C-alpha cells in the first residue's frame, strides 16, 4: 500500500462541494469512483479541506492509499482517463508518492484562495460561473484600506458561518491582496486555515467598502463586534478558488 | 434611425457561429431576438466577420440601425437584460453611436485573434471548451521560427479552407506572436483580413513544428506549395477567439 499525494483542479459549478453527499455529485465521489475504475479498490480520498458547493479548486490537495504497481505518471493518466469517462468536472494535475506520515489535512501548513470579481457593465460570458459580476464602480484603494484591518491574528467571528465547526474563531490572516487585472478585481488570500465562509464573508464586506456603503475604518469595528450580523453578506461561491495548499 | 456600433463577447461552444442558421442558435440570432424584445423592430445585425461554430469572441464588432430614444447606456442594459432572458451565451460589452458611413464589415481595417493552447498533462477543467489541450511538450522556440515565415504578404492557399469565399488567397499577416503564459501557449494574430480557417490552419501547422513532426523551415515550403494538403490539420475551434476589430 502506497500513499499518494494528489493535486487537483475542479469546477465547482455542478458539484455539491468537495465532500461525498447522498444527494448529488462531489469531487470526492468522482475521484473515488475513478480510483475504483482502474484499481477495483474502494478507497477513501481525503482532502486538505472541504470546499462548498459552487467553489472551484486550482490546487486542492488530497491523499489516497493505493495498492498499485502503476508509477505516478501512469496513475495520473489512469485517474484522468476515468474522470473523463465519468464526465467529471475534475482533473488530477499532479501525483507524487507522499512523504512518510503525510496527511492531506493534518500536514497542511497553509491554504491559499483567490476570489475573482468581474467589474464591468456587461455580464460574464466566457467566464460565466467563474467570477462574481459587479457592474458598478468599486474603489479598490478603499477596499485595500479595509482589508488591512483584517490582516494578522484576530477573532474572526464576524466572518464565520453559523455552521462552522472550528473549535476556535481565532485565526491568523497572512495575506489579503487586492489587485485590478483588466476588468477583474482579484483577491489573493492566505492563512494557515480559515473559518467556514471566512473568505467569502470578507470579500462580501470589502465589496461594501468598494461601493461606498461602508467606510474602510468600519471593517475594524465589524471585526471587533465578533458578530456575524455586523459584517456584509457572503460573496457568491462561483468567484472563489482554492488555489494552493502548503505543506 | 440611428446606426449603433456594438462590441460583443460570446461563447461559441453551443453556437453554430456568428451567422443566423435555420438549424441552431447563432450569436446573430440571439442579438436580433434581443433587439426585437425591447424595440419590437425586426432588425438585421451585421458583424465585422463571421466566426465558425465553437469559435469565441472577446471583441467582435457589429452594427445595427435602430429607431430608439434610448441612449447608449440604456441600450447596453436593454440588450444584456434580454440576452440574459434568452439564456444567450452572448453579451454586449459596449455600444456607441456609429460614425457617419460606418459599416461593421466594410469599414474594418484589421482583425485580431488569439488562440489558446493548454499545454499540460491534465485535461482542462476550469477552461474546458476554452483551449486546445495538448498534453505533450511543445518547442515554443521552433514554433516561433516557423511562424516567422508566415509574416508579411503571401498567397495563403495552403492555409485556406475549401469553403473559403474570398476572391483572392493573397493576404498580409501583420502579427503572429507566440508566448507561454503559465501552462498556456498563446498565439496573437493580426491582419487586415483572413481566409476561412486561416488562423486555425496556421496554428495546426505550427503545433506540428512544436512537437517535432516538421522542421521550422518546412513552414516556408508549405506556404510555397499553395496547396491545403501540404499544411497541418485545422486546430479545433474551441481555442480561437476573435479578440478585436480595428477601424
Contacts between the chains, C-beta under 8 A, distances in Angstrom:
chain1	res1	chain2	res2	distance
A	9	B	122	6.8
A	9	B	125	4.6
A	9	B	126	6.4
A	10	B	125	6.0
A	11	B	125	5.2
A	11	B	126	5.7
A	11	B	128	7.2
A	56	B	126	6.2
A	58	B	126	6.9
A	73	B	121	7.9
A	76	B	121	6.0
A	76	B	122	7.1
A	77	B	121	7.8
A	80	B	121	7.8
A	80	B	122	5.7
A	80	B	123	5.9
A	84	B	123	6.4
A	89	B	125	5.8
A	89	B	128	7.5
A	90	B	125	6.6
A	91	B	122	4.3
A	91	B	123	5.4
A	91	B	124	7.7
A	91	B	125	4.8
A	92	B	122	6.1
A	93	B	120	7.4
A	93	B	121	7.7
A	93	B	122	4.8
A	94	B	122	8.0
A	120	B	93	7.4
A	121	B	73	7.9
A	121	B	76	6.0
A	121	B	77	7.8
A	121	B	80	7.9
A	121	B	93	7.7
A	122	B	9	6.8
A	122	B	76	7.1
A	122	B	80	5.8
A	122	B	91	4.3
A	122	B	92	6.1
A	122	B	93	4.8
A	122	B	94	8.0
A	123	B	80	5.9
A	123	B	84	6.4
A	123	B	91	5.4
A	124	B	91	7.7
A	125	B	9	4.7
A	125	B	10	6.0
A	125	B	11	5.2
A	125	B	89	5.8
A	125	B	90	6.6
A	125	B	91	4.8
A	126	B	9	6.4
A	126	B	11	5.7
A	126	B	56	6.2
A	126	B	58	6.9
A	126	B	130	6.8
A	128	B	11	7.1
A	128	B	89	7.5
A	130	B	126	6.8
